[in-house]
């Protein structure tokens, strides 16, 4: 069931021998909201959560969990470099 949200089938190109369907990833493409009836969190409502972004513009990349005074735990793909 989850795979239906992440992958879709599309017709293969007509010129291909034995053309069937291709499975195409939709990962990262939000077509259906996954939160229904949610409300925006208030500042400091979830003090263990962190938002990670880069640059001077407000453009958030990822989230994370505050695990100490100096560290935030996040996914590896959220970080551009080791520095």
Secondary structure per residue as TSV (DSSP state, phi and psi in degrees):
chain	resnum	aa	ss	phi	psi
A	1	X	-	360.0	-43.8
A	2	X	H	-63.0	-36.5
A	3	X	H	-58.6	-29.7
A	4	X	H	-66.1	-26.9
A	5	X	H	-80.4	-25.3
A	6	X	H	-99.5	-30.7
A	7	X	E	-125.1	152.4
A	8	X	E	-137.0	153.5
A	9	X	E	-97.9	140.1
A	10	X	E	-134.8	154.6
A	11	X	E	-63.6	138.4
A	12	X	-	-73.1	159.1
A	13	X	-	-56.2	141.1
A	14	X	T	-62.6	-33.0
A	15	X	T	-78.8	-3.4
A	16	X	S	-83.6	134.9
A	17	X	T	-68.9	133.3
A	18	X	T	68.0	31.5
A	19	X	-	-58.4	130.4
A	20	X	-	-126.4	-121.0
A	21	X	E	-125.7	153.3
A	22	X	E	-109.4	145.6
A	23	X	E	-97.2	124.3
A	24	X	E	-117.0	130.9
A	25	X	E	-73.2	136.8
A	26	X	-	-111.6	13.9
A	27	X	T	-57.4	129.2
A	28	X	T	86.3	-5.9
A	29	X	-	-104.1	109.4
A	30	X	-	-88.2	110.0
A	31	X	-	-106.6	-34.1
A	32	X	S	-119.2	123.1
A	33	X	-	-61.2	132.3
A	34	X	S	-90.6	-10.4
A	35	X	-	-111.4	122.5
A	36	X	S	-111.8	126.5
A	37	X	S	72.0	18.3
A	38	X	-	-75.4	165.6
A	39	X	-	-128.5	152.4
A	40	X	-	-67.9	140.9
A	41	X	-	-73.9	146.3
A	42	X	-	-83.9	152.3
A	43	X	T	-54.6	135.2
A	44	X	T	69.4	8.4
A	45	X	T	-69.2	-33.6
A	46	X	T	-125.4	79.8
A	47	X	T	-67.1	-13.6
A	48	X	T	-88.7	-6.0
A	49	X	E	-94.5	146.2
A	50	X	E	-129.4	151.8
A	51	X	E	-114.5	134.1
A	52	X	E	-115.4	128.3
A	53	X	E	-148.6	169.1
A	54	X	-	-132.7	153.9
A	55	X	S	86.1	-179.6
A	56	X	S	-86.2	-22.0
A	57	X	S	-80.4	154.5
A	58	X	-	-81.4	98.2
A	59	X	-	-142.3	99.0
A	60	X	E	-80.8	136.9
A	61	X	E	-99.3	-46.4
A	62	X	E	-153.3	177.4
A	63	X	E	-118.9	173.4
A	64	X	E	-164.1	176.5
A	65	X	E	-116.7	131.4
A	66	X	E	-73.6	119.3
A	67	X	-	-111.5	-10.5
A	68	X	S	-163.6	-177.4
A	69	X	S	-63.7	-26.9
A	70	X	S	-114.9	-7.4
A	71	X	-	-128.4	144.5
A	72	X	E	-122.3	129.5
A	73	X	E	-91.2	126.3
A	74	X	-	-143.5	176.3
A	75	X	-	-77.2	148.9
A	76	X	G	-60.1	-34.6
A	77	X	G	-70.7	-7.8
A	78	X	G	-82.3	-13.1
A	79	X	-	-106.7	130.6
A	80	X	S	-78.4	-31.3
A	81	X	S	-147.8	173.6
A	82	X	-	-75.8	-15.7
A	83	X	-	-86.7	360.0
